[in-house]
Amino acid sequence: MDPATLEGLIVRELRKASEISRRDLAVRLDVARSTAGRRVDSLIERGLIREKGIEEKSGVGRPKRFLELCGNHGAFLGFDFDARFLFVALVDFAQKTILEKRIQLPPHPTKNAVLALLREIAEEVSSRSPTPILGYGIGVPGRVRQEERIALGYPYIRDWENVDLASELEIPIERLSIENNTRTIALGEYWLGNPAAIENLVCLSVRTGISTAVISDGRILRGHHETAGEIRGWTVPGIMGKSRAWLEDEATVRRIGKDGETTPDEWAEFVQGCQSRERKELEIIVSHHADAIARLVQLSDPELVIVAGAFNELGEVYLNSLRREVAINLADHYFPAPEIRFAFKGEFSGAHGAAALAAQDYRPEAV
């Protein structure tokens, strides 16, 4: 294994573990202790990692010296957006939050408006960051071609088709990582939520659209065409005389307003109404979300289901109802219900996941 690859793997392991030593790294990466030790010493000399303490030990043998990442080595900037909001997170090299920001997009946003905002925020944050920005990550709604940094399409942003993000944002392709934004939420949970314990999880994200992401044995599932998790084309029983309807019309923010358009005032009224009294609309929406989760649980057998998006604003009213419905659906098929909870970083989970993706893709130059 070449030194640059090994150093990248060492940094990755440190992102996943709260306490890890040179000895642990050698075992996990299946390399000689001397080899792991040399690369660790090199990373320490260059300011990427440092020793943070010694294990408490009463038996024989030398105690382990634990390692950690150095936050001041650099930072990663993450974006996540849909047709309503843009979320921003700046994190340092040790994954500590420096900045979080939410920006409401104009009604019926266009490709040019979104790109202009991304450029503006990237420039503003870069100029104010206390450390150099080493990489950028973007959670993109809809389909992507990750390797080429191209957003293929998203129906709720006008002209959002075949967008070359590296070119449009003038970011070198090697410093830019992109992913479907539901997958970045799942990655944020994997790296930041409880990384030592969870290797199999499902994320359901419900905003203007609806989609899912699956991490299985620590690997994000993308599929042959990078469309794994796109469930917006599922059909559900219709209402008001319809025999069938689209899931994204019946179980997303778009259901709350008129003709698929939901204003901030309409959404605020809906949230307030759900907190103060029973809402039949919410029961229907929860039933659709529970059905989707039950199918995904049967398919992927996760340890954890993460729910993210607009309906998280309803808090326990929504979450408790969802847990009950999922348990009922799965009991009929003899499946135990996994833990279901909101995303660890809340509405900023996708932005943090995008920053974590950029950090995961970062490779220090070996010397």
N, C-alpha and C positions, 0 to 999 in steps of 0.2 A: 504494500500500500504506500503511495507516495505521501510525502510529508503534508502537503496542502490538504489532501483528502482526509488524512488522519486528524489534522487539527480541526477541520470542519466537523468531524464526528465527535471530537472531544467537546467542542463548544455546544453541539447539539445535546450531548448527554448532560452537560451542566445546566442547560435550559430545562431539562426534564426532571432533575433530581435536586432536592434541597440539601442533601449531604452526600458527597461523593469524594473519593480520594484517588490518588494515582493508582493504587492497587485495584480499586474498584473499576477504574477506567480500563486497565489492562485486561481484566476478566471480561467486562462487557464487550469490549471491542476485539477480543481474542488476539491480542498482541503481547509481545514480551514486556515485562515491567520496565525494563531499561528503555525500550522504545517509547512507551507511553510517558515515562518520566522525562525524557529529552524533549518531547513535544510540549509537555506541560511547562517545563522550565523556559522554553522559548516563548510560549504564550505569556508567561508571567513577565519576562524581560520586556516584551513589547506592550505590556499594559492591557491585555485582553482579559486576563484572569488573575486571581490572587489567592493566597492561603487565608482562610478565615478562622481557623481554630483547630484544636486537637480533640479527638474523641475522649470521652471519659472512660477509663479502662482500669480494671482492678486485677486482671489476670496477667499472664506472661505475654511477651511479645511487644513490639514497638507499637504505640498508638498511631492511628491514622491521622494524617493532616488533611483536613477537608478543604475543598476548593470552591470558589464562587466566581461569577462573572464580574467584571469591573464596569459599573454603569457609566463612568465618564469616558469610556473608550469611544462612544458614538451613540447614535440614536436611530430609530426607525419610525417612519411616518406612515400611518395607516388611514385609508379612507373606506367608507362603506356608504352606499346610497341606494335609494329607490326613487320613485316619482314624487315623494313627499319631503324627504329629509336627506341631508348630507351629514354624516358623522365623521369626526376627525379624532384620531388619537396619536399622540407622540409619546413613544416609550424609549427609555434609555437601554443600553446594551444589556443590563441586568433585568430587563422587563419591568422596570418601575415606571409608573405613569408620570409623565411630565405635563401633559396637556390633554384635555378633552373638550370638544366643541361640537354643538349641534346647530345646523343651519337649515331653516325651512326653505324649500325650493318654491319658486313661483308656480301658480296653477298651470297645468299643461306644459311642463318644462320641455325645452328643446335640447338637442345634442349640443349646439353651440353654447347655450347658457350654462349647461352642466360643465362642459370642458373649460369655459372661462372661469368658473368658480373654482374648479380643481386647480387650475394654474395659479389663480390668485392666492388661494389658501396655501398651496405648496411653497410659493415664493415668500409669503408672509411668515409662515412657521419656520422655514429654513433660515431666514434672516434673524430670527429671534431664538433659535435653538441654542442651548448652552453648550452643546457638543455637535460635531459634524454629523450630518445625516448620511448614514451608510447605505440605506435602501428604502424604497417606497413600496407599499403594498396597497392594492385596491380590491375591495370586494365589489364586484360588478353585478348588477341585476341581469338576469337572463343568461343566455348561452355565451361561452367564451372559447377562444382557442388560446389556451394558456401559454404554450411555448412561443407563439408569435405575438403575444400581448394584444390580442384583438378581441374586442367585444362584438359578438355576432348580431345580437338583436335583443330588444326589449320593447314591447308594444306600448308601454305607458310613458315613454320619453320620445318625443317626435324626432324622427330621422336617426334614431339610435340604431344604426346598422353598419356592420363591418368597420368599427371604429378602431383605428390603429393608435392605441393609447400611448405607446412609447413615443411615436412620432408627434402626435397631437400635443402631448405634454412636454415634449423635448427632454425626456429622461432617457439616458442610455439603457438599452434593453437589459443589460446585465445588472442594472440597479433597480429594475422594476419587476415586481411579481404581481400577477393578477389571478383572481379566482372568482367563481360564482359566489355572490355574497352570502348565501346560506352556508356554503362550505367554509367561508372565513369565520362565520359564527361558530361552527362546529370546531374548527381549528383553534379558535380562541379559547373555547371550553377545554379542549384537549391539553393545550399548553399551559393555561392559566387557572382553570377551574379546580381540578384535583388530579394533576398529571401523573402522580406516582401510582394511582390506584385504578384509573379508568382507561381501558384500551379499546372498548367497544361502546359506541354511543350513536344516537340518532338525534338529529336536530330538525324541528319543524319551525319554519319561519313564515309568519303571516303578516303581510303588510298590504300594499296595493295588489300584489300577487301572492302566490303561495308556492312553496317549494320545500324540499327536504335535503338533508345531507346525511351520509352514513360514514362513520369511521369504524373500520373493522380491523382488529388486531393492530391498532396504531396507524393504519393506512387509510387515507381518505379515498373513497370510491368515486371515480370520475366516469368510468365507462368508455366504450370504444369511441363514441362521438362526443365525449365530455358532457353528456346530457343526463347522467345518472342523478336522480332526485327531482327531476322536473315533473311535478304532478299536476300542474295547472290545467292540463288537458283532460283530467279525470271528469267523469260525469257523475251526477248525484240526482236523486229524485227531485223533480221540480215542484214548484208551487204555483198557485194562481193559474191553473189550467195547463201548465207545461208538464209534459211527460218526463222529460229529462232536462237538466241544466248543467252548466259548467261549474266546477268546484270553485274557481276563482271569482265567479259572480255571486255564489251563495255563501262563501265562508271566509271572505276577506273584508277589508275596510270598505271596498266598493259596494258591499251590500247595504251599508248604513244610509247612504245618500240616495238621491234620485238618479235614475238612468246610469248607474255605475259611477257617479261622481259624488264624492263626499267632501264637504267643506269642513274647515277646522271647527266652525260653530256646531255643525251637525254631529261631528265626532265627539266634541266636548259634551253635548247634550246626551248623547248615547252613553258615554262613560258615567256621567252623573246619574242617569236613570238606572243603570245597572247596579250602582252602589246603593241606591235608595229603595229599589223595589224589583220584583221579578220581571224579567223581560223575555217574552216568548222568542224574540229574535235571537237573543243570546243562547237560549237552549238549543235552537236549531244549529247555530254556528258551532257550538261546542260539540254537538253530535257529529258534525262533519269532521271536525278536528280529531275527535276521539276515534272515529272510523279509520282515518288516515294513519294515525299512530298505531292502532291495533294491527293494521296490515303490515306496517313497517317492522313492528316487533316480531310478528310471525316470520317475516322474511329474513331479518338480520340478527335477532336474538341479542339485543343490546343490554348492557348493564345499566344504562342511563338514557333517558329521553330529555332533551333540552327543548324548551319552548321559547321562542323569541319573536319579537315584533310588537305590533300595535296593541294587541289584546292583553299584553302583559300589564298595561296600565290599569286593568280591572282588578289586579291583585288576586287575593284569595278567593274572591267571588268566582272568578274564572277558573283558577287553578284547581280548586277543590272539586268543582263540577267536572272538570276535564278528567281528573284522576278517577272519579267514580265511574264515569262513562267508559273509560279505557278498561278498567277492571272488569266491568260487566261484559264488554265486548270480548275480552280475552278469556273470561271464565267459560264462555260458551264453547271455546276451542281448547280448553285445558292448558292455557298458557298463563304462567304467573305474570302479573304486571310488574314491570321494572320501576325503579324510582323515576318520577317525573318532576322536574323543577324548572324554574325560570333560568335563563342564561346568567352566568356568574357576573358578568360585567354589564348586565342590563342592556339598555338601548345602545351602548357603545361596544357591545361584544363583537360585532362584525368589524369595526374599525381596529379594535385590539387584535382580532384574529388576522386581519390584513397585515398589521405591523409584525405580528408573530410569524406570518408567512415570509415576509421580507427578511426577518431575522434568521429563519430556518434556511433560506436560500443563500444567505451571506456566507462567503468563504474567505477567511483571512489569507493573506499572502504569506506563505511559509518562507522562512529564512534558514 
